[in-house]
Amino acid sequence: MVIKNEEYRILVINPSSISTKIGVFHNKLFILEKEIVHEMLISRKMVPLFDQLELRKQAILETLDEEGINLSKLNAVVGKGGLLFPIEGGTYTVNDQMLEDLEMGVNGYHVSNLGAAISFQIATGLNIPAFIVDPLVVDELQPIARISGMPHITRKSIFHALNQKAIARRAAITLERPYEDGNFIVVHMGNEITVGAHKNGKVIDVNNGLHGEGPFGLTNAGTVPAGDLVNLFTSGDMDQQEISDYLLSHGGVVGYLGTNDLNEVEALISQGNEEAKMVFEAMAYQIAKEIASQAAALVGKVDAIILTGDLAHCKGLVEKITRRTHWIADILVYPGENELLSLAEGALRVLKGEETVKDYNKTKI
């Protein structure tokens, strides 16, 4: 359903572990931004994921009512997409097959799986469309990028697709060229680091930051020597779950220094801590190497390198990365991320007819 108006009001829903962030937009302008904390999820250690759906939906509706938001004026509801089957980037209509796949956990269970379901239920009651935009599982890899070196293992595309694509679009506007006509290297820096090669609107190569590939981040170990990892597993010192937790949650900066706060790391460096200095430099070094790798994927034709995510606030890190990569292309910095706005922008492109809404059933890989 495409609504041919000039003014659009969009409700955005972004679930996290114990809260749900919501935003109401008039086109791209915030009318309301709110984080709803669900006390029951704090007091109870484990509530099955989809048992939370009604709780979160009712909390959203109550909050909107308290804030005086007229639901009848909404044109669409958009939720954060979850772990679906791999799909190409874009804005998708929420449908029955998508909801079934999210509830079944076809690619894993994550709180973002609730985004589409909550959006669908609210939108259905208002007879307006429900969308998701650029979920984690966006997969546009060129065939050569899928080859891992082992026939048993195929490289997968799991990355910060929503923020990477949204920021690349904003950078393209700055450079006065369509995102679909540009070549960009986008670096999302946070607990995990993902570096994507964006060619003509498609992410043709990217490291799988969720599963420990690429540079190390604040808590993610990134790529580690495979032989040593096998030895660690077979030694019996750590079981499979412990190794997985270490790779994904207890590695990187926090593994070396015991903190995931770069302000604390820089304070340690200023006090003369040589290990902190080396780890900080190593993170910038690994990010720069990954950027250069993606420049090769783009055959050296790079319009801009874009640094984003929370760590892009760290001037010291940005300076170190810039020093090693400025020869490739101009560097643009967009600190932080705004998932609510990025989701609203994806819905708005469809509502305004700038982009065709996609069908999950026809595009899943």
Secondary structure, DSSP 8 states (H G I E B T S, - for coil): -----S--EEEEEEE-SSEEEEEEEETTEEEEEEEEE-HHHHHSS---GGGGHHHHHHHHHHHHHHTT--GGG--EEEEE--S-S-B-SSEEE--HHHHHHHHHTTT---TTHHHHHHHHHHHHHHT--EEEES-TTB----GGGGB-SSTT-B----S-HHHHHHHHHHHHHHTTS-GGG-EEEEEEESSSEEEEEEETTEEEEE--GGGT-SS--SS---S--HHHHHHHHHHSSS-HHHHHHHHHHS-HHHHHHS---HHHHHHHHHTT-HHHHHHHHHHHHHHHHHHHHHHHHTTT--SEEEEEEGGGG-HHHHHHHHHHHTTTS-EEEEEB--HHHHHHHHHHHHHTTSS--B-HHHH--
